[in-house]
Amino acid sequence: PLIKSQCAQAGCHDAISHKEGVYMVDYNHIMQFVKAFQPANSKLIKVITTTQQDDRMPPAPASPLSTTQIDLIKKWINQGALNNGCNENYGNCDTLNITYANTVQKIMNDHCNGCHYKNSTVGGGFDFTTYANVKSSAQSGDLYGSIAYLPGYNKMPKGGSALSTCVQQKILAWIHAGMPQ
Protein backbone atom coordinates (compact mmCIF):
# COMPACT_ATOMS: atom_id res chain seq x y z
CA PRO A 1 0.00 0.00 0.00
CA LEU A 2 2.82 2.44 0.78
CA ILE A 3 4.40 2.17 -2.67
CA LYS A 4 1.03 2.28 -4.41
CA SER A 5 -0.03 5.34 -2.42
CA GLN A 6 3.18 7.23 -3.07
CA CYS A 7 3.94 6.12 -6.63
CA ALA A 8 0.86 4.75 -8.42
CA GLN A 9 -1.14 7.94 -8.42
CA ALA A 10 -2.79 9.78 -11.29
CA GLY A 11 -0.23 11.57 -13.41
CA CYS A 12 2.63 9.42 -12.16
CA HIS A 13 3.15 5.67 -12.25
CA ASP A 14 -0.44 4.40 -12.28
CA ALA A 15 -1.90 2.12 -14.95
CA ILE A 16 -3.24 5.05 -16.97
CA SER A 17 -0.38 7.57 -16.81
CA HIS A 18 2.60 5.20 -16.42
CA LYS A 19 4.99 8.15 -16.64
CA GLU A 20 8.24 7.20 -18.40
CA GLY A 21 6.81 3.71 -18.93
CA VAL A 22 6.96 2.93 -15.22
CA TYR A 23 4.03 1.11 -13.59
CA MET A 24 3.98 0.81 -9.79
CA VAL A 25 0.52 -0.69 -9.56
CA ASP A 26 1.19 -4.24 -8.42
CA TYR A 27 3.83 -6.55 -7.05
CA ASN A 28 5.18 -7.76 -10.41
CA HIS A 29 5.69 -4.24 -11.73
CA ILE A 30 7.23 -2.99 -8.48
CA MET A 31 9.67 -5.90 -8.49
CA GLN A 32 11.21 -4.59 -11.73
CA PHE A 33 12.83 -1.93 -9.54
CA VAL A 34 13.75 -4.12 -6.56
CA LYS A 35 16.55 -6.61 -5.99
CA ALA A 36 15.46 -8.92 -3.19
CA PHE A 37 17.84 -8.89 -0.21
CA GLN A 38 19.73 -5.96 -1.80
CA PRO A 39 18.23 -2.57 -0.96
CA ALA A 40 21.43 -0.74 -1.93
CA ASN A 41 21.23 -2.26 -5.41
CA SER A 42 17.50 -1.62 -5.85
CA LYS A 43 16.53 1.22 -8.15
CA LEU A 44 13.49 1.88 -5.97
CA ILE A 45 15.68 2.72 -2.97
CA LYS A 46 18.00 4.84 -5.10
CA VAL A 47 15.19 7.05 -6.41
CA ILE A 48 13.49 7.54 -3.05
CA THR A 49 16.73 8.35 -1.22
CA THR A 50 18.63 10.46 -3.75
CA THR A 51 19.53 14.00 -2.75
CA GLN A 52 19.35 15.11 -6.40
CA GLN A 53 16.09 17.08 -6.45
CA ASP A 54 15.44 16.40 -10.16
CA ASP A 55 15.81 12.62 -9.70
CA ARG A 56 13.98 12.17 -6.37
CA MET A 57 10.74 10.23 -6.21
CA PRO A 58 8.14 11.26 -5.49
CA PRO A 59 9.05 14.49 -7.28
CA ALA A 60 8.41 17.94 -5.85
CA PRO A 61 6.05 19.42 -4.89
CA ALA A 62 5.29 16.11 -3.14
CA SER A 63 7.22 15.62 0.07
CA PRO A 64 9.95 12.99 0.06
CA LEU A 65 9.18 9.74 1.84
CA SER A 66 9.86 9.86 5.56
CA THR A 67 12.76 8.00 7.11
CA THR A 68 10.25 5.61 8.65
CA GLN A 69 8.68 4.87 5.25
CA ILE A 70 12.09 4.36 3.61
CA ASP A 71 13.21 2.10 6.45
CA LEU A 72 10.04 0.03 6.06
CA ILE A 73 10.69 -0.46 2.33
CA LYS A 74 14.35 -1.35 3.02
CA LYS A 75 13.27 -3.87 5.66
CA TRP A 76 10.84 -5.47 3.18
CA ILE A 77 13.63 -5.75 0.58
CA ASN A 78 16.11 -7.11 3.16
CA GLN A 79 13.57 -9.79 4.07
CA GLY A 80 13.39 -10.92 0.44
CA ALA A 81 10.76 -8.52 -0.97
CA LEU A 82 8.11 -11.20 -0.74
CA ASN A 83 4.56 -10.80 -2.01
CA ASN A 84 3.11 -11.42 1.41
CA GLY A 85 1.00 -8.41 2.25
CA CYS A 86 -0.69 -8.34 5.60
CA ASN A 87 -4.25 -9.50 5.71
CA GLU A 88 -5.84 -7.11 8.16
CA ASN A 89 -9.04 -9.12 8.04
CA TYR A 90 -7.35 -12.25 9.38
CA GLY A 91 -8.66 -12.88 12.86
CA ASN A 92 -10.30 -9.96 14.56
CA CYS A 93 -10.10 -6.41 13.33
CA ASP A 94 -9.26 -4.32 16.38
CA THR A 95 -11.41 -1.20 16.31
CA LEU A 96 -11.00 -0.30 19.98
CA ASN A 97 -9.29 2.90 21.09
CA ILE A 98 -8.75 4.18 17.57
CA THR A 99 -7.17 7.64 17.52
CA TYR A 100 -5.72 9.75 14.76
CA ALA A 101 -2.19 9.47 16.16
CA ASN A 102 -2.16 5.70 16.74
CA THR A 103 -4.11 4.47 13.71
CA VAL A 104 -5.68 6.94 11.30
CA GLN A 105 -2.53 8.90 10.51
CA LYS A 106 -0.75 5.72 9.38
CA ILE A 107 -3.74 4.76 7.23
CA MET A 108 -3.63 8.21 5.59
CA ASN A 109 0.15 7.95 5.04
CA ASP A 110 -0.08 4.46 3.57
CA HIS A 111 -3.18 4.86 1.41
CA CYS A 112 -4.08 8.51 0.83
CA ASN A 113 -1.23 11.00 1.12
CA GLY A 114 0.37 9.95 -2.14
CA CYS A 115 -2.34 12.03 -3.85
CA HIS A 116 -3.86 14.09 -1.05
CA TYR A 117 -1.21 16.51 0.16
CA LYS A 118 -0.88 20.31 0.24
CA ASN A 119 -0.73 21.86 -3.24
CA SER A 120 -1.31 18.51 -4.94
CA THR A 121 -2.65 18.79 -8.45
CA VAL A 122 -4.10 15.26 -8.36
CA GLY A 123 -5.75 15.13 -4.93
CA GLY A 124 -8.91 17.05 -5.72
CA GLY A 125 -7.97 19.81 -3.30
CA PHE A 126 -7.96 17.48 -0.30
CA ASP A 127 -4.89 17.55 1.96
CA PHE A 128 -4.86 14.59 4.33
CA THR A 129 -1.50 15.34 5.93
CA THR A 130 -2.97 17.03 9.01
CA TYR A 131 -5.37 15.95 11.71
CA ALA A 132 -7.58 19.01 11.16
CA ASN A 133 -8.04 18.27 7.46
CA VAL A 134 -8.76 14.57 7.95
CA LYS A 135 -11.21 15.38 10.72
CA SER A 136 -12.97 17.93 8.50
CA SER A 137 -13.35 15.39 5.70
CA ALA A 138 -14.64 12.82 8.20
CA GLN A 139 -17.16 15.29 9.63
CA SER A 140 -18.52 16.09 6.17
CA GLY A 141 -18.98 12.39 5.42
CA ASP A 142 -16.62 12.55 2.44
CA LEU A 143 -13.86 10.42 3.97
CA TYR A 144 -15.94 7.40 4.87
CA GLY A 145 -18.30 7.78 1.91
CA SER A 146 -15.36 7.64 -0.48
CA ILE A 147 -13.50 4.71 1.06
CA ALA A 148 -16.70 2.68 1.57
CA TYR A 149 -17.80 3.31 -2.03
CA LEU A 150 -21.11 4.77 -0.88
CA PRO A 151 -23.43 6.15 -3.59
CA GLY A 152 -22.76 9.80 -4.42
CA TYR A 153 -19.10 9.73 -3.40
CA ASN A 154 -15.93 9.35 -5.47
CA LYS A 155 -14.48 5.88 -4.96
CA MET A 156 -11.12 6.06 -3.24
CA PRO A 157 -8.37 5.25 -3.71
CA LYS A 158 -8.97 6.44 -7.24
CA GLY A 159 -8.16 3.78 -9.79
CA GLY A 160 -7.04 1.37 -7.09
CA SER A 161 -8.51 -1.43 -5.08
CA ALA A 162 -10.88 -0.64 -2.24
CA LEU A 163 -9.33 -0.39 1.19
CA SER A 164 -9.72 -3.53 3.26
CA THR A 165 -12.86 -4.00 5.29
CA CYS A 166 -10.75 -3.72 8.43
CA VAL A 167 -9.31 -0.33 7.42
CA GLN A 168 -12.81 0.89 6.62
CA GLN A 169 -14.04 -0.35 10.02
CA LYS A 170 -11.17 1.44 11.78
CA ILE A 171 -12.01 4.74 10.07
CA LEU A 172 -15.70 4.31 10.93
CA ALA A 173 -14.88 3.45 14.56
CA TRP A 174 -12.70 6.58 14.78
CA ILE A 175 -15.54 8.72 13.39
CA HIS A 176 -18.08 7.19 15.79
CA ALA A 177 -15.70 7.80 18.70
CA GLY A 178 -15.71 11.54 17.91
CA MET A 179 -12.46 11.57 15.87
CA PRO A 180 -10.02 11.68 18.81
CA GLN A 181 -6.61 13.03 18.05
C-alpha positions in Angstrom: 0.0 0.0 0.0 2.8 2.4 0.8 4.4 2.2 -2.7 1.0 2.3 -4.4 0.0 5.3 -2.4 3.2 7.2 -3.1 3.9 6.1 -6.6 0.9 4.7 -8.4 -1.1 7.9 -8.4 -2.8 9.8 -11.3 -0.2 11.6 -13.4 2.6 9.4 -12.2 3.1 5.7 -12.3 -0.4 4.4 -12.3 -1.9 2.1 -15.0 -3.2 5.1 -17.0 -0.4 7.6 -16.8 2.6 5.2 -16.4 5.0 8.1 -16.6 8.2 7.2 -18.4 6.8 3.7 -18.9 7.0 2.9 -15.2 4.0 1.1 -13.6 4.0 0.8 -9.8 0.5 -0.7 -9.6 1.2 -4.2 -8.4 3.8 -6.6 -7.0 5.2 -7.8 -10.4 5.7 -4.2 -11.7 7.2 -3.0 -8.5 9.7 -5.9 -8.5 11.2 -4.6 -11.7 12.8 -1.9 -9.5 13.7 -4.1 -6.6 16.6 -6.6 -6.0 15.5 -8.9 -3.2 17.8 -8.9 -0.2 19.7 -6.0 -1.8 18.2 -2.6 -1.0 21.4 -0.7 -1.9 21.2 -2.3 -5.4 17.5 -1.6 -5.9 16.5 1.2 -8.2 13.5 1.9 -6.0 15.7 2.7 -3.0 18.0 4.8 -5.1 15.2 7.1 -6.4 13.5 7.5 -3.0 16.7 8.4 -1.2 18.6 10.5 -3.8 19.5 14.0 -2.8 19.4 15.1 -6.4 16.1 17.1 -6.5 15.4 16.4 -10.2 15.8 12.6 -9.7 14.0 12.2 -6.4 10.7 10.2 -6.2 8.1 11.3 -5.5 9.1 14.5 -7.3 8.4 17.9 -5.9 6.1 19.4 -4.9 5.3 16.1 -3.1 7.2 15.6 0.1 10.0 13.0 0.1 9.2 9.7 1.8 9.9 9.9 5.6 12.8 8.0 7.1 10.2 5.6 8.7 8.7 4.9 5.3 12.1 4.4 3.6 13.2 2.1 6.5 10.0 0.0 6.1 10.7 -0.5 2.3 14.4 -1.4 3.0 13.3 -3.9 5.7 10.8 -5.5 3.2 13.6 -5.8 0.6 16.1 -7.1 3.2 13.6 -9.8 4.1 13.4 -10.9 0.4 10.8 -8.5 -1.0 8.1 -11.2 -0.7 4.6 -10.8 -2.0 3.1 -11.4 1.4 1.0 -8.4 2.3 -0.7 -8.3 5.6 -4.3 -9.5 5.7 -5.8 -7.1 8.2 -9.0 -9.1 8.0 -7.4 -12.3 9.4 -8.7 -12.9 12.9 -10.3 -10.0 14.6 -10.1 -6.4 13.3 -9.3 -4.3 16.4 -11.4 -1.2 16.3 -11.0 -0.3 20.0 -9.3 2.9 21.1 -8.7 4.2 17.6 -7.2 7.6 17.5 -5.7 9.8 14.8 -2.2 9.5 16.2 -2.2 5.7 16.7 -4.1 4.5 13.7 -5.7 6.9 11.3 -2.5 8.9 10.5 -0.7 5.7 9.4 -3.7 4.8 7.2 -3.6 8.2 5.6 0.2 8.0 5.0 -0.1 4.5 3.6 -3.2 4.9 1.4 -4.1 8.5 0.8 -1.2 11.0 1.1 0.4 9.9 -2.1 -2.3 12.0 -3.8 -3.9 14.1 -1.1 -1.2 16.5 0.2 -0.9 20.3 0.2 -0.7 21.9 -3.2 -1.3 18.5 -4.9 -2.6 18.8 -8.5 -4.1 15.3 -8.4 -5.7 15.1 -4.9 -8.9 17.1 -5.7 -8.0 19.8 -3.3 -8.0 17.5 -0.3 -4.9 17.6 2.0 -4.9 14.6 4.3 -1.5 15.3 5.9 -3.0 17.0 9.0 -5.4 15.9 11.7 -7.6 19.0 11.2 -8.0 18.3 7.5 -8.8 14.6 7.9 -11.2 15.4 10.7 -13.0 17.9 8.5 -13.4 15.4 5.7 -14.6 12.8 8.2 -17.2 15.3 9.6 -18.5 16.1 6.2 -19.0 12.4 5.4 -16.6 12.5 2.4 -13.9 10.4 4.0 -15.9 7.4 4.9 -18.3 7.8 1.9 -15.4 7.6 -0.5 -13.5 4.7 1.1 -16.7 2.7 1.6 -17.8 3.3 -2.0 -21.1 4.8 -0.9 -23.4 6.1 -3.6 -22.8 9.8 -4.4 -19.1 9.7 -3.4 -15.9 9.3 -5.5 -14.5 5.9 -5.0 -11.1 6.1 -3.2 -8.4 5.3 -3.7 -9.0 6.4 -7.2 -8.2 3.8 -9.8 -7.0 1.4 -7.1 -8.5 -1.4 -5.1 -10.9 -0.6 -2.2 -9.3 -0.4 1.2 -9.7 -3.5 3.3 -12.9 -4.0 5.3 -10.8 -3.7 8.4 -9.3 -0.3 7.4 -12.8 0.9 6.6 -14.0 -0.3 10.0 -11.2 1.4 11.8 -12.0 4.7 10.1 -15.7 4.3 10.9 -14.9 3.5 14.6 -12.7 6.6 14.8 -15.5 8.7 13.4 -18.1 7.2 15.8 -15.7 7.8 18.7 -15.7 11.5 17.9 -12.5 11.6 15.9 -10.0 11.7 18.8 -6.6 13.0 18.0 
